[in-house]
Amino acid sequence: MVGWYHSHPDHPARPSAYDREHAWPWYSYVIVSVQSGAPGEMTSWRLADDRAEFSAEAIAIRQHASA
């Protein structure tokens, strides 16, 4: 396991105070903003070792050829 994902309905794709209180350092947290039922921005975050704040991570989507 390298991380978790969840959505934020009608809120930005940024970690909330609840997210920080319940997250663990060393894992990636992907958040998708859902506006009016439609998926929007997708971001990824990692909690600092001291649990003080999240840092944004880059998301890379790779396309693989069919076998």
N, C-alpha and C positions, 0 to 999 in steps of 0.2 A: 504494500500500500504506500503510495507516494503522496496521497492527498484526498480531498473531498471536494464535492461541488454542491451548490445549492442555489436557489433563486431568491431574489428580492422583489416581490410583487410591488409594482408602483413605487419603487425606490431605486436610487442609483446602484450600480454594481461596485460598491465600495463596502469594506467591512464596517459593521455596526459595533457599538459598544458590547452588545450581546455576543457577537462573533468573537471579539477579543477576549471576553471573559471565558469562553468555552473552547477556544482554539488551543492547539498544542504547537509549540515551536517545532521546526524541522519539517513540517508538512506544507504542501501547497493547498490553497483554498481558492477554488474557481467559483466566481459569483457571476450569475447571469441576471441582468435586470429584465423584468417582465413588465412592460407598460401596456395597460388595457388588454391584457391577455396575450400579447405578442412578444416574443423574445427580442431583446435589444442588445445592449453592450455586454460583452463577456470580458471579465478581468481575472487575474490571478494574483494572489497575495501570499506572503510568508510572514509569520509572526516572529519577531526578534526573540533571541534567547532570554532576554530579561522581561519579555511579555509586555513591553512598554508600547510598542506600535507595530503595525504591519508595514512591509515594504512591497511595492508592486513588482510583479515578475512579468517578463515577456511571455507571450503565448505564441508558439510556432505550430502551424497546422501543416502536416506533410501529406502529400498525395502519393499513394503507392499504386503502381501499375497492377492491373489484374493478372493473375497467374493463368 
